[in-house]
């Protein structure tokens, strides 16, 4: 009887809280519906990975084959090349693209002339709003063999003797890919960190200044420790996407896979699943490739979150 009364009080309190903030519940409702429709309902498609899916037989009449397609992926001759490319590109992203917005935010925070700061922010934000098709066009034009800006500049400086087809040289592909991503996303990625820096108590800077700390020391002793919870959360999220080595950017820079010369360094799990699943119409195998990547990402997300929680850092859950 006592437990029931307690449960009823909790339920009544919950209903009261929901009704008291009903405006917020209504505002968040479209987002929940959107996530359900766009993210959760399509998840039933992962069942294709356990079938020999026949488009004419349909989902209900296609035979179940268990882990056949996952084993086929692990036995595929290209599997280790794809994993190597995926892991290397992902770690390059983590090593370069993750700290870059933090560094940019710290640098922008030190600019005292507001008009100059706004100009720099605008210039760095703009590439984010361009599609990868446009970005790919810029990069292809910049690196073009005929009248490409980079080739012309290097030839005038006598650093190369003849124009080079940079996008068709495997040794330079990862550098071009990471540099392009850096240019496109570094400005937009710094917004979160600038917001976190804006929330730092100004009295901490005043106290550090009274103690004789220079601006550089204030960055390391005040700014970075204060925004470290935000950095920890985004690092956990990034580790949970460690096998998301890219898709649109790689397809654009390889001309939708037509530039097969760099396939040995450009083929990653997502592009492989796209080409096999849709290009070759092996839907079940493509679904198994995507599911394999998702399972590893979920495992890494939980592992990173657990490590962060044990270290006393901010964690997601």
SENU-252463 format. One record per residue: z, y, x of N, C-alpha, C in turn. Coordinates in steps of 0.2 Angstrom, whole numbers, padded with zeros to 4 digits, always signed. Example, Ala and Ser with C-alpha at 12.3 -4.5 7.8 and 13.67 -1.06 7.14 Angstrom:
2
+0039-0028+0066+0039-0022+0062+0039-0016+0066
+0035-0011+0064+0036-0005+0068+0039+0000+0064
END
This chain:
317
+0000-0006+0004+0000+0000+0000+0000+0006+0004
+0004+0006+0010+0005+0012+0014-0002+0013+0018
-0005+0007+0020-0012+0007+0023-0017+0010+0019
-0017+0008+0012-0022+0011+0008-0021+0018+0007
-0015+0020+0006-0014+0028+0005-0016+0032+0011
-0015+0029+0017-0017+0032+0023-0025+0033+0024
-0028+0027+0022-0035+0027+0022-0038+0032+0017
-0035+0032+0011-0037+0037+0006-0036+0044+0008
-0031+0045+0012-0030+0052+0014-0035+0054+0020
-0037+0049+0024-0042+0050+0029-0049+0051+0025
-0051+0047+0020-0057+0048+0017-0057+0055+0013
-0051+0057+0010-0051+0063+0007-0052+0069+0012
-0049+0068+0017-0049+0074+0023-0057+0074+0025
-0060+0068+0026-0067+0068+0028-0072+0072+0023
-0071+0070+0017-0075+0073+0011-0073+0080+0011
-0067+0082+0012-0066+0090+0012-0069+0093+0017
-0069+0090+0023-0072+0093+0029-0080+0094+0028
-0083+0089+0025-0090+0089+0024-0092+0094+0019
-0088+0095+0014-0089+0100+0008-0088+0107+0011
-0083+0107+0015-0081+0114+0018-0087+0117+0022
-0090+0112+0026-0096+0115+0030-0102+0112+0028
-0103+0112+0021-0109+0109+0018-0116+0113+0020
-0115+0119+0022-0121+0123+0025-0124+0120+0031
-0119+0118+0036-0121+0115+0042-0124+0108+0041
-0121+0104+0036-0124+0097+0034-0131+0098+0032
-0132+0103+0028-0139+0104+0025-0144+0106+0031
-0141+0110+0035-0146+0112+0041-0148+0106+0045
-0143+0102+0046-0144+0096+0051-0148+0090+0048
-0148+0090+0041-0151+0085+0037-0159+0084+0039
-0163+0089+0040-0170+0088+0041-0171+0085+0048
-0166+0087+0053-0167+0084+0060-0165+0076+0059
-0160+0074+0055-0159+0067+0055-0164+0063+0052
-0167+0066+0046-0173+0063+0043-0179+0062+0048
-0180+0068+0052-0186+0068+0057-0185+0062+0062
-0178+0062+0064-0177+0056+0069-0178+0049+0066
-0175+0049+0060-0176+0042+0057-0183+0040+0056
-0187+0045+0054-0195+0043+0053-0198+0042+0059
-0197+0047+0064-0201+0047+0070-0199+0042+0076
-0192+0041+0076-0189+0037+0081-0187+0030+0079
-0184+0030+0073-0181+0023+0072-0185+0018+0068
-0189+0021+0063-0193+0017+0059-0199+0014+0064
-0202+0017+0068-0207+0014+0073-0204+0009+0077
-0197+0008+0078-0194+0003+0082-0196-0004+0080
-0197-0005+0074-0199-0012+0072-0205-0014+0076
-0209-0010+0079-0215-0012+0082-0213-0016+0088
-0207-0015+0091-0205-0019+0097-0206-0027+0096
-0206-0029+0089-0206-0036+0088-0213-0039+0090
-0218-0034+0090-0224-0037+0093-0224-0040+0099
-0219-0038+0103-0218-0041+0110-0216-0048+0110
-0214-0051+0104-0212-0058+0104-0217-0062+0099
-0223-0059+0098-0228-0062+0094-0235-0062+0098
-0239-0066+0096-0246-0066+0098-0249-0062+0092
-0249-0055+0092-0251-0051+0086-0258-0052+0085
-0260-0053+0079-0267-0053+0077-0268-0048+0072
-0272-0043+0073-0273-0037+0069-0275-0040+0062
-0279-0045+0061-0281-0048+0055-0276-0052+0051
-0272-0055+0055-0267-0059+0052-0261-0055+0050
-0260-0049+0053-0254-0045+0052-0248-0047+0055
-0243-0043+0054-0236-0044+0057-0233-0051+0054
-0234-0052+0048-0230-0057+0044-0233-0064+0046
-0240-0064+0048-0243-0071+0049-0245-0072+0056
-0243-0067+0060-0244-0068+0068-0239-0073+0070
-0241-0078+0075-0236-0083+0077-0231-0079+0082
-0225-0082+0082-0220-0080+0086-0220-0084+0093
-0219-0080+0099-0220-0084+0105-0214-0083+0110
-0209-0080+0107-0203-0078+0112-0205-0073+0117
-0203-0075+0123-0203-0071+0129-0210-0072+0133
-0215-0075+0130-0221-0077+0133-0224-0071+0137
-0224-0065+0133-0228-0059+0136-0223-0056+0142
-0217-0056+0141-0212-0054+0146-0213-0058+0153
-0214-0064+0152-0215-0069+0158-0222-0067+0161
-0227-0066+0156-0234-0064+0159-0234-0058+0163
-0229-0053+0161-0229-0047+0165-0226-0048+0171
-0220-0052+0172-0217-0053+0178-0222-0057+0183
-0226-0061+0180-0231-0065+0184-0237-0062+0186
-0238-0056+0183-0245-0052+0184-0246-0050+0191
-0252-0051+0194-0253-0049+0201-0251-0042+0202
-0252-0037+0197-0251-0030+0199-0244-0028+0197
-0239-0033+0195-0233-0031+0193-0229-0027+0198
-0229-0030+0205-0224-0027+0210-0227-0020+0212
-0234-0019+0212-0237-0013+0214-0235-0008+0208
-0235-0010+0202-0234-0005+0197-0226-0003+0197
-0222-0008+0199-0215-0006+0199-0213-0002+0205
-0217-0003+0211-0216+0001+0217-0218+0008+0215
-0224+0009+0212-0226+0016+0210-0221+0019+0206
-0219+0016+0201-0215+0019+0196-0208+0021+0199
-0205+0016+0203-0199+0018+0206-0199+0024+0211
-0205+0024+0215-0205+0029+0220-0206+0036+0217
-0211+0036+0212-0212+0042+0208-0206+0045+0205
-0202+0040+0202-0196+0042+0198-0191+0045+0203
-0190+0042+0209-0185+0044+0213-0187+0051+0216
-0194+0052+0217-0196+0058+0220-0195+0064+0214
-0196+0062+0208-0194+0066+0203-0186+0068+0203
-0182+0063+0204-0175+0064+0204-0173+0068+0210
-0176+0067+0215-0174+0070+0222-0177+0077+0222
-0183+0079+0219-0185+0086+0219-0185+0089+0213
-0187+0086+0207-0188+0090+0201-0181+0091+0198
-0176+0087+0199-0169+0088+0196-0165+0094+0199
-0165+0094+0206-0161+0100+0208-0165+0106+0208
-0172+0106+0208-0176+0112+0208-0174+0118+0203
-0173+0116+0196-0171+0121+0191-0164+0123+0193
-0159+0119+0195-0153+0122+0197-0153+0127+0202
-0157+0126+0208-0158+0131+0213-0161+0137+0211
-0166+0136+0206-0169+0142+0203-0165+0146+0199
-0160+0143+0195-0156+0147+0191-0150+0150+0195
-0148+0147+0201-0143+0150+0205-0147+0156+0209
-0153+0156+0210-0157+0161+0214-0158+0167+0209
-0160+0165+0202-0161+0171+0197-0154+0174+0196
-0149+0170+0196-0142+0173+0194-0140+0179+0199
-0143+0178+0206-0141+0183+0211-0145+0189+0211
-0151+0189+0207-0155+0195+0206-0151+0200+0202
-0151+0206+0205-0147+0211+0201-0152+0216+0197
-0158+0217+0200-0163+0221+0196-0165+0217+0190
-0163+0219+0184-0165+0215+0178-0172+0215+0176
-0176+0220+0178-0183+0220+0176-0187+0215+0181
-0185+0215+0187-0188+0210+0191-0186+0203+0189
-0180+0202+0187-0177+0196+0185-0181+0193+0179
-0183+0198+0174-0186+0196+0168-0193+0194+0170
-0197+0197+0175-0203+0196+0177-0204+0189+0180
-0199+0188+0185-0199+0181+0188-0198+0175+0183
-0193+0177+0178-0192+0172+0173-0198+0170+0169
-0201+0176+0167-0207+0175+0163-0213+0171+0166
-0214+0173+0173-0219+0169+0177-0217+0162+0177
-0211+0160+0178-0209+0153+0179-0209+0149+0173
-0208+0153+0167-0207+0149+0161-0214+0147+0158
-0219+0152+0159-0226+0151+0156-0229+0144+0157
-0229+0141+0163-0233+0135+0163-0230+0129+0159
-0224+0130+0157-0221+0124+0152-0225+0124+0146
-0227+0130+0143-0230+0130+0137-0238+0129+0137
-0240+0127+0143-0247+0125+0143-0248+0117+0143
-0253+0115+0139-0253+0107+0139-0256+0104+0145
-0255+0098+0146-0256+0095+0152-0264+0095+0153
-0268+0095+0148-0275+0096+0149-0277+0102+0152
-0274+0108+0150-0275+0114+0154-0272+0114+0161
-0266+0112+0162-0264+0111+0168-0268+0107+0173
-0270+0101+0170-0275+0097+0174-0281+0101+0176
-0284+0105+0172-0290+0109+0173-0289+0114+0179
-0283+0117+0179-0281+0122+0184-0281+0118+0191
-0277+0112+0191-0276+0108+0197-0283+0106+0200
-0287+0103+0195-0294+0101+0197-0298+0106+0200
-0298+0112+0197-0301+0118+0199-0299+0120+0206
-0292+0120+0207-0289+0123+0213-0291+0118+0219
-0291+0111+0217-0292+0106+0223-0300+0104+0223
-0304+0107+0219-0311+0105+0219-0314+0105+0226
-0319+0100+0227-0323+0100+0233-0327+0106+0234
-0331+0108+0228-0335+0113+0228-0331+0120+0226
-0331+0124+0230-0328+0131+0229-0320+0130+0226
-0317+0125+0228-0310+0125+0227-0306+0129+0231
-0301+0133+0228-0297+0138+0232-0294+0135+0238
-0291+0129+0238-0287+0126+0243-0292+0124+0249
-0298+0121+0247-0303+0120+0253-0305+0126+0256
-0307+0131+0252-0310+0137+0255-0304+0140+0260
-0298+0140+0257-0293+0143+0262-0292+0140+0268
-0291+0133+0268-0290+0129+0274-0296+0129+0278
-0302+0130+0276-0308+0130+0280-0308+0137+0284
-0306+0142+0280-0306+0149+0283-0301+0149+0289
-0295+0145+0288-0290+0145+0293-0292+0140+0298
-0297+0137+0298-0299+0131+0303-0295+0126+0303
-0291+0124+0297-0287+0118+0297-0291+0112+0295
-0296+0113+0292-0301+0107+0290-0308+0109+0292
-0312+0105+0293-0319+0106+0295-0324+0106+0289
-0322+0102+0284-0326+0101+0278-0322+0100+0272
-0324+0102+0266-0320+0101+0260-0318+0094+0259
-0312+0093+0256-0309+0086+0255-0308+0085+0247
-0309+0079+0245-0308+0078+0238-0301+0075+0238
-0296+0080+0237-0289+0079+0237-0287+0074+0232
-0289+0074+0226-0287+0070+0220-0290+0063+0221
-0294+0062+0226-0296+0055+0227-0293+0052+0234
-0288+0055+0236-0285+0053+0243-0278+0050+0241
-0277+0044+0241-0271+0041+0239-0265+0044+0242
-0266+0046+0249-0260+0048+0253-0257+0055+0250
-0261+0058+0246-0259+0065+0244-0257+0065+0236
-0258+0059+0233-0258+0059+0226-0251+0061+0223
-0246+0057+0226-0239+0058+0224-0237+0066+0226
-0239+0069+0231-0237+0076+0233-0240+0080+0227
-0247+0079+0226-0250+0083+0220-0246+0082+0214
-0244+0076+0212-0241+0075+0206-0234+0078+0205
-0230+0078+0210-0224+0081+0210-0224+0088+0210
-0229+0091+0214-0230+0098+0215-0232+0101+0208
-0236+0098+0205-0239+0100+0198-0233+0100+0193
-0229+0095+0193-0223+0095+0189-0218+0100+0190
-0217+0101+0197-0213+0106+0199-0215+0113+0196
-0221+0115+0197-0224+0121+0195-0223+0122+0187
-0225+0116+0184-0225+0117+0176-0218+0117+0173
-0213+0114+0176-0207+0113+0172-0200+0116+0175
-0201+0119+0182-0195+0121+0185-0192+0127+0181
-0196+0132+0179-0194+0138+0176-0190+0136+0169
-0194+0132+0165-0191+0130+0158-0184+0126+0159
-0184+0122+0164-0178+0118+0166-0172+0122+0168
-0173+0128+0171-0168+0132+0173-0164+0136+0167
-0167+0136+0161-0164+0140+0156-0157+0137+0154
-0156+0130+0154-0150+0127+0152-0144+0130+0158
-0146+0129+0164-0142+0131+0169-0140+0138+0169
-0145+0143+0168-0144+0150+0167-0139+0151+0162
-0139+0148+0156-0135+0148+0150-0128+0146+0153
-0127+0141+0156-0121+0138+0159-0118+0143+0164
-0122+0146+0168-0119+0151+0173-0117+0157+0169
-0120+0159+0164-0118+0165+0160-0111+0164+0157
-0109+0158+0156-0103+0156+0153-0097+0156+0158
-0098+0157+0164-0093+0157+0169-0089+0163+0169
-0082+0162+0169-0078+0168+0168-0079+0173+0174
-0080+0179+0173-0081+0184+0178-0075+0185+0182
-0069+0184+0180-0063+0185+0184-0063+0180+0189
-0066+0174+0189-0066+0170+0195-0070+0173+0200
-0075+0176+0199-0079+0179+0204-0075+0185+0207
-0072+0189+0203-0067+0194+0206-0062+0192+0210
-0059+0186+0208-0053+0183+0212-0056+0181+0219
-0062+0178+0219-0065+0175+0225-0067+0181+0229
-0070+0186+0226-0071+0192+0230-0065+0195+0234
-0060+0196+0230-0053+0198+0233-0051+0194+0239
-0052+0187+0238-0050+0183+0244-0055+0183+0249
-0060+0187+0249-0065+0188+0254-0071+0184+0254
-0072+0180+0249-0078+0176+0248-0085+0180+0248
-0090+0178+0252-0096+0181+0251-0100+0179+0245
-0106+0181+0243-0109+0179+0238-0111+0172+0238
-0113+0170+0244-0115+0163+0246-0109+0158+0244
-0103+0160+0247-0097+0156+0246-0095+0156+0238
-0096+0161+0235-0095+0161+0228-0099+0156+0224
-0105+0156+0226-0110+0151+0223-0107+0144+0223
-0105+0142+0230-0102+0135+0231-0095+0134+0228
-0091+0139+0228-0084+0139+0226-0083+0140+0219
-0087+0144+0216-0086+0146+0209-0092+0143+0204
-0098+0145+0205-0103+0144+0201-0105+0137+0200
-0106+0133+0206-0108+0126+0205-0102+0122+0202
-0096+0123+0204-0090+0119+0201-0090+0120+0193
-0091+0126+0191-0091+0128+0184-0096+0125+0180
-0102+0124+0183-0108+0121+0179-0109+0114+0181
-0104+0111+0185-0105+0104+0186-0105+0099+0180
-0101+0101+0175-0101+0096+0169-0108+0096+0166
-0112+0102+0166-0118+0102+0163-0123+0098+0168
-0122+0099+0174-0126+0095+0179-0125+0087+0179
-0119+0085+0178-0117+0078+0177-0121+0075+0171
-0120+0079+0165-0123+0076+0159-0131+0075+0160
-0134+0080+0163-0141+0080+0164-0143+0075+0169
-0139+0074+0174-0140+0069+0179-0140+0062+0176
-0135+0061+0171-0135+0054+0168-0141+0053+0163
-0143+0058+0160-0149+0058+0156-0155+0056+0160
-0155+0059+0166-0161+0058+0170-0161+0051+0173
-0155+0049+0175-0155+0042+0177-0157+0037+0172
-0155+0038+0165-0157+0034+0160-0165+0034+0159
-0168+0039+0162-0176+0039+0161-0179+0038+0168
-0175+0033+0172-0178+0033+0179-0185+0029+0179
-0186+0025+0174-0193+0022+0175-0198+0026+0171
-0196+0032+0168-0201+0036+0165-0205+0040+0171
-0209+0037+0174-0212+0040+0180-0218+0045+0178
-0219+0046+0171-0225+0050+0169-0230+0046+0165
-0234+0050+0161-0239+0047+0158-0245+0052+0157
-0244+0058+0153-0249+0063+0152-0251+0065+0159
-0247+0067+0163-0248+0070+0170-0253+0066+0174
-0251+0059+0174-0254+0055+0178-0261+0053+0175
-0262+0053+0169-0268+0052+0166-0273+0058+0167
-0270+0064+0166-0274+0070+0168-0277+0070+0175
-0272+0069+0180-0274+0069+0187-0278+0064+0189
-0279+0058+0185-0283+0053+0187-0289+0053+0182
-0290+0058+0179-0296+0059+0174-0296+0053+0169
-0290+0052+0166-0289+0047+0161-0290+0040+0164
-0289+0039+0170-0289+0032+0174-0296+0031+0176
-0301+0036+0175-0308+0035+0178-0308+0035+0186
-0304+0039+0188-0303+0040+0196-0299+0034+0198
-0302+0028+0198-0298+0022+0200-0297+0021+0208
-0299+0026+0212-0298+0026+0219-0291+0026+0220
-0287+0030+0216-0280+0031+0218-0276+0027+0213
-0279+0022+0210-0275+0017+0206-0269+0014+0209
-0270+0012+0216-0265+0009+0220-0258+0013+0220
-0259+0019+0219-0253+0023+0220-0251+0027+0213
-0256+0027+0208-0255+0031+0202-0253+0026+0196
-0255+0020+0197-0253+0016+0191-0246+0015+0190
-0243+0017+0184-0236+0016+0183-0235+0012+0176
-0229+0010+0175-0228+0006+0169-0231+0009+0162
-0230+0015+0161-0232+0018+0155-0240+0018+0155
-0243+0020+0160-0251+0020+0160-0253+0013+0160
-0250+0008+0163-0252+0001+0163-0251-0001+0155
-0246+0000+0152-0245-0002+0145-0250+0001+0140
-0252+0007+0142-0257+0011+0138-0264+0008+0139
-0266+0006+0145-0272+0004+0146-0273-0004+0144
-0268-0008+0145-0268-0015+0143-0267-0015+0135
-0262-0011+0132-0261-0012+0125-0266-0009+0121
-0269-0003+0122-0274+0000+0118-0281-0001+0121
-0282+0000+0127-0288-0001+0130-0291-0008+0130
-0287-0013+0131-0289-0020+0131-0287-0023+0124
-0284-0020+0120-0282-0022+0113-0277-0028+0114
-0273-0028+0119-0268-0034+0120-0261-0030+0118
-0261-0030+0111-0255-0026+0108-0248-0029+0110
-0248-0036+0109-0241-0039+0111-0239-0038+0118
-0244-0039+0122-0243-0038+0130-0241-0031+0131
-0244-0026+0128-0243-0019+0129-0236-0017+0127
-0234-0020+0121-0227-0019+0118-0222-0022+0123
-0223-0028+0126-0218-0031+0130-0217-0027+0136
-0223-0024+0139-0222-0020+0145-0218-0014+0143
-0219-0011+0137-0215-0005+0135-0207-0007+0134
-0206-0013+0131-0200-0015+0130-0196-0016+0136
-0199-0019+0141-0196-0021+0148-0194-0014+0151
-0198-0009+0151-0196-0003+0153-0190+0000+0150
-0190+0000+0143-0184+0003+0139-0178-0001+0140
-0178-0007+0141-0172-0011+0142-0169-0009+0149
-0173-0009+0154-0170-0007+0160-0167+0001+0160
-0171+0005+0157-0168+0012+0156-0162+0012+0152
-0161+0008+0147-0154+0008+0143-0149+0006+0148
-0150+0000+0152-0145-0002+0156-0143+0003+0161
-0148+0006+0164-0146+0012+0169-0143+0017+0166
-0144+0019+0160-0141+0024+0156-0133+0023+0156
-0132+0017+0153-0125+0014+0152-0121+0014+0159
-0125+0012+0164-0122+0011+0171-0120+0018+0174
-0125+0023+0173-0123+0029+0176-0118+0033+0172
-0118+0032+0165-0112+0035+0161-0106+0032+0163
-0105+0025+0164-0099+0022+0166-0097+0024+0173
-0101+0025+0178-0099+0028+0184-0096+0035+0184
-0100+0039+0180-0098+0046+0179-0091+0046+0176
-0089+0042+0171-0083+0042+0167-0077+0039+0172
-0079+0034+0176-0074+0032+0181-0072+0037+0186
-0077+0041+0188-0076+0046+0193-0073+0052+0190
-0072+0052+0184-0068+0058+0180-0073+0064+0179
-0080+0062+0179-0085+0068+0178-0086+0067+0170
-0090+0073+0168-0092+0073+0161-0097+0067+0160
-0096+0064+0154-0100+0058+0152-0103+0059+0145
-0108+0055+0143-0111+0056+0137-0107+0053+0131
-0104+0047+0133-0100+0044+0128-0094+0039+0131
END
